[in-house]
Amino acid sequence: MKKKLYTELNRVTEFFAVQNCHINNEYKVIINILEEEGRLTAPLGEKVNKTLFAIRIIRAGNVRVFMYTEKKRMFMEFMGILRKPEKFPKKNLI
C-alpha cells in the first residue's frame, strides 16, 4: 500500500523526456521508494527547507527534482534541473 501519492507536473515530464534512460530509470526507482515509504533519506533525497524537498539522482547523472508536500498525503513535483559538475580550478593543481 502506498503511503504517498506522487504527482508530476508537465514541465517535469518534459524535462525527463529529454534525459537518458539511466536517469529516467533511477528516477522511477526513487519515486517508487517515495510512494511506498512516504519519504526519502540521504542520498536519495534531502530537505531543503521546511516545505521544500529535493530528489537526488546521483548514480546516473547529477539531477535534482524539487517538490513539496500538499495535504500531508501528496508530493507535488515542480522542477527538475541537471546540475553541471564543478570544475576544479587549474590554479589549485600542483
C-alpha positions in Angstrom: 0.0 0.0 0.0 1.3 3.4 -1.0 1.9 5.9 1.8 2.1 9.0 -0.5 0.6 9.9 -3.8 3.2 11.5 -6.1 2.1 13.9 -8.8 4.4 15.1 -11.7 3.7 18.4 -13.4 4.0 18.7 -17.2 7.3 20.6 -17.1 8.9 17.8 -15.1 7.6 15.2 -17.5 9.0 17.3 -20.4 12.4 17.6 -18.5 12.7 13.8 -18.2 11.6 13.2 -21.8 15.0 14.6 -22.9 17.1 12.8 -20.3 18.8 9.5 -21.0 17.3 6.1 -20.0 19.7 5.7 -17.0 18.5 8.9 -15.4 14.8 8.0 -16.1 15.3 4.5 -14.6 16.9 5.8 -11.4 14.2 8.4 -11.2 11.4 5.8 -11.4 13.1 3.7 -8.7 13.3 6.7 -6.4 9.7 7.6 -7.0 8.6 4.1 -6.1 10.5 4.3 -2.8 9.0 7.7 -2.1 5.4 6.4 -2.7 5.9 3.2 -0.8 7.8 4.6 2.3 6.3 8.1 2.3 9.7 9.7 2.5 13.3 9.7 1.2 16.5 9.5 3.1 20.0 10.5 2.0 21.5 10.1 -0.5 18.2 9.8 -2.5 16.5 12.8 -1.0 17.2 15.9 1.0 15.2 18.5 2.9 15.9 22.0 1.5 13.7 23.9 4.0 10.5 23.3 6.0 8.3 22.6 2.9 10.8 22.1 0.1 12.4 18.8 -0.7 14.8 17.5 -3.4 15.1 14.1 -5.1 18.7 13.4 -5.8 19.5 11.4 -8.9 23.2 10.9 -8.4 24.2 7.5 -9.9 23.1 8.1 -13.5 23.7 11.8 -13.5 23.7 14.9 -11.3 20.0 15.7 -11.3 17.8 17.4 -8.7 14.0 17.4 -8.8 12.3 19.8 -6.4 9.0 19.0 -4.7 6.7 19.9 -1.8 4.1 18.2 0.3 0.5 19.1 -0.1 -2.2 18.0 2.3 0.2 15.7 4.1 -0.6 12.9 1.7 0.7 14.0 -1.7 4.0 15.2 -3.1 3.9 17.7 -5.9 6.9 17.9 -8.2 7.5 21.2 -9.9 11.1 21.5 -11.3 13.9 19.3 -12.4 17.5 20.5 -13.1 20.6 18.9 -14.4 23.5 20.1 -12.3 26.8 20.7 -14.0 29.8 19.3 -12.3 32.0 21.9 -10.6 35.4 22.2 -12.3 38.5 22.1 -10.1 40.4 25.3 -10.6 43.6 24.7 -12.6 45.5 27.2 -10.4 45.0 24.7 -7.5 46.7 21.9 -9.4 50.3 21.1 -8.3 
